[in-house]
Amino acid sequence: MEVYAFIGPSGTGKSQRALPLALSYGIRYIIDDGLLIKDGRIVAGVSAKSEISKVKAIRRALFQYDDHRMEIIGRIKKEAPDKILLLATSEEMARKICENLELPYPSKIIYIDEIASLTEIIQAKQEREKGGKHVIPVPLVEVERGFRGKLVGRIKLFFSGGKEEIGEKVIVRPPFSFYGRLSISENVFKGLIRVLVEEHSPYVFVRQVALGFPEEGNIEMELKVEVVYGISMRKLLRGLQFYIKNRLEELTGMVVSKVDIEVVGLITNAGFGRKAQSHGGD
């Protein structure tokens, strides 16, 4: 199987150009925002644009929900396409999608500015920013079955001669564009991480938390901790990493891409008693 990646920032018109681009390369299958599309029809998946929050939409587009991911993997194996066109905002996103769907990395990368003019890209971004409008490259009836946002309009696609229709695209406004912006301060995240550490183990004490936000909806963290002497640190800290990642994703909807934990000190039994008392212990 050969994977083609169509790369461009969000809102630059990738979905609008996906079907003609796929046809030009003889590609029948498209992966776009959580959907597997064949010949302009949805055959598997759930649209990320139907999610009620932007963070969940990002996770949906990356196929990070197990049931969704397995559905797409199973359908791809059943269909056995020779080529797939994958839409992504960056090469890194394309690689993540390939990893999650057990696909080979893209053999060819096509950038939006190779097939759209700067004026067209700017216009698409302005329309996205002003109206919150997104395009799904399938007919209206396909979208109506499971879409939870607002249907705004439709676009007919024709070959350059303008006589033969090659497909239809639907313009939608996702649910998350209906609401105002929701933000969580960095201090709240740090406080939440400290609480999660205390929940998981009474033998680990956080000295410092450093956070990074490499992209929207994604968080990385580095923890410096002290651990009670005599505890099996390797097993304890691996369990703590897993716990923090899963609980933080569950509570905030964000993607936790890295949890680094550095042990900077050991606590003796006497010191443990004092530490436990200062943290509300008996």
N, C-alpha and C positions, 0 to 999 in steps of 0.2 A: 504494500500500500504506500502511496506517495501523498505526503501532506504538503499543501500549499498554505502559507500564512499571509493574510491580508492585514497589514498593520497601519494603524493610525490613531491619533488621540480620540477620546470620546467626543462624539458630536460633530465629527468632520465628514460624515456622509458615507461611511463604510457599508452599512446595511443597504443603503439606497443603490449602491453600485455592485453589491455582491453577486446578484444573479447574472447580469451581463458579463461580469468578470469571470465567473465560473464557466459560463457557456463558451467564452473565448478560449478557455483552456481544456474544454471537453470534460468538465467536472460536473457531476450530477448531485453531489452531496455537499452540504454547507453546514458548518457548526457555527452558530451565532447566538450569543447570550443565553446559553442553556438549552438551546434547541438543536436537534438533528433534523435537517431539512433535505428532502430528496425531490428533485424536479419541481421545486417550488411548493412542496407540501410537507407539513410537519409529520415526521414518522416516529419521533420519540422526544422526550424531554419536557421541561417546563420553562417558559420564558422568564428570564431574570427581570424583565420589565413588568412582570405581574407581582413582584414582591412589594411588600408594604414599606420597606425601608431600603435605603441605598446600600447599607452594609450587607444586608441579606441578599440584595441583588448582585453585589460583587461576588459573594460566596457562591451564589447560584451559577453565575457566569463562569466561575472557575471549577465547577463541578465538585464542590467540597462536601456536599450532602451525599452520604453513602447510597441511599436508595436511588437518588437521581443519577449518580455516577454509574452505578451498576446497570441501571436501565439503558443508558446510552452505550456502555461497553457491550452489553448483550445484543443490542440492536445492530451495532456496527459489525459485530462478529457474524450475525445472521445475514446482513446485507452484503458483507464482504466487498466493499467498494475498492476500486483500484486507485481512486483519487478522492481527496477531501479538501475543501477549502475552509480554512479556519480563520475566523475574524477575531482580532485581539487589539488591545491598545498599545502593546509593546511586545518586543521579542521575548522578554521574560515571561509575560503573561501567556504567550503562545506555548512556550516550553512547559509552563506549569499545567496548562490544559492537556498537552500531550502526555505528560507524566500521569496525570489523574485518570486519563482515559486509556492509558496503556497504548498510546500511538507512537510511531516513530517521530523524531523531531522533524520540523519542516525542512524539506529539500529545496524549496524555493520560497523567498520572501518578497512580497509585493507591497510597496508603500503607497499610501493614499495619494501622496503628491506626485506619484508617477502617472496616475490616471485622472487626477482632478486638478484643476487650476487653483492657484492661490485664492482667487476671487470666489470660486465655488466652495472652497474649504471654509473661508471666513464667513460666507453667507450661511452655510450649514451650522456653524458654531453659534452664530447670532440667533438663528431660529431655535436652536436647542436652549440657549440661555434665556431667551425672552419667553418662549411658550412652553418649555419643557417637553417638546415633541420628539418622539423617537420613531424610527422606522423598523418594522418587522417584515422581512422579505418573503411573505407568504400571503395568499388571498385572504380576504376579510372573513370568510366562513371559518377558516382555520383558527384565526385569532379569537373569534367570538366564543369558541368552545370553553376556553379556560382562562381568559384574560380578565383581571380584576380591576384594571384601570379604566381610562376613558378612551373610546375610539374616536379619533379626530377626523380622519379622512383616508383616502386611498389614492394610489398612483398606478396608472397603467404603463407597462413597459413595452416598447416596440423596438424592432431592429432599426438601424440607422435610416433605412428607406421609409420608415413610418407606416408600412402597410401590414406587416405581420406582428401580431402581439406575442410577446415571449413570456409575459408573466404579470403579476400584480403585487404591489406592496401596500401594507397598511400603515398609516400614521397613528401612533397612540400616545397617550400621556400617562405614564406610570403612576401608580398610587403614591409613591414616595415624593412625587413632584407637587402633590396637593398640599403638603404640610410645610411648616417652617423648619428651619435648621435646628437640629438637636446637637448639643456639644457637651462633652464631659471633660472637665479640667484635668490637667496632668496630675495635680495633687490628689484628686479623687481616685484616679487610677492607682497611684502609689499606695494610698490608704487601703484600697480594695485588695491589692496584692499582699500587703502586710496581714490583713485579716485572713486571706486564703492560706497563707503560710501557717498562721496560728491554728486555723481549722485542721490543717493536715497533720501537723506534728508539734508536740510540745517540746521537742528537742532541737528545734531550729529557731534562731533569732535573727531577724533582718537588721542589718546595720545600714545598708544603703540600697536604693533602687534607682536605676537609670533607665529611661524609656526612650525609644526611637519610633518614629512613624514614617517608614520608608515610602508609603503610598496611602491614599485614602482607604480607610477601612482596615488597615493593617498595622499591627503593633509588634515591636520587638522590645525585649527587656533584659537587663543585666542586674543580677542580685548579688550583693556581698553579704554573707551570712556567717554567724557563729554556730557551731554545732557542739552538742554535749559529747564529751570524750567517752569513747567506748561503744558508741553507736555505729552500726554498719553504714558508713556514709554513702557508699556507691548506690546501694539499694534504696536508701532513704531519699537521696537527692533525685534519683531517676523517677521515683514515684511522685516526688514533689513537682518536678517539671511537668509530668503528665497531668497532675491534678490542677496546677495553675492554668495550663493551656486550656484544658477542657472546661473548667469552671468559668474562666474569664470570657471565653467564647460564648458560653451559654448565657452569661449574665449581661454581656454588652453587645453581642452580635458581631463583634470584630474578629478578624483573623489574627491569631497569635502565631507569628512565623518564627519566633526565636525566644527561648527562655534559657539564658546562660546563668549558671549559679557558681559563684566563686566562694570557697570557704576561706575566710580570712582570720579565723580564730577558733580555738577549742575551749570549752568550758568544763571545769572540773565539777565533781559532784556538789561541793560546797557552793561553787559559783552558780551551779544550775538552780539550787534552791533560791538564791537571791534573785536570779533572772526570772524564775517562774513567778515569784511574788510580785515583782515589778510589772509583769504582764498579766496580773490578775489571777495567778495560780494560788493553790492552797498553801 
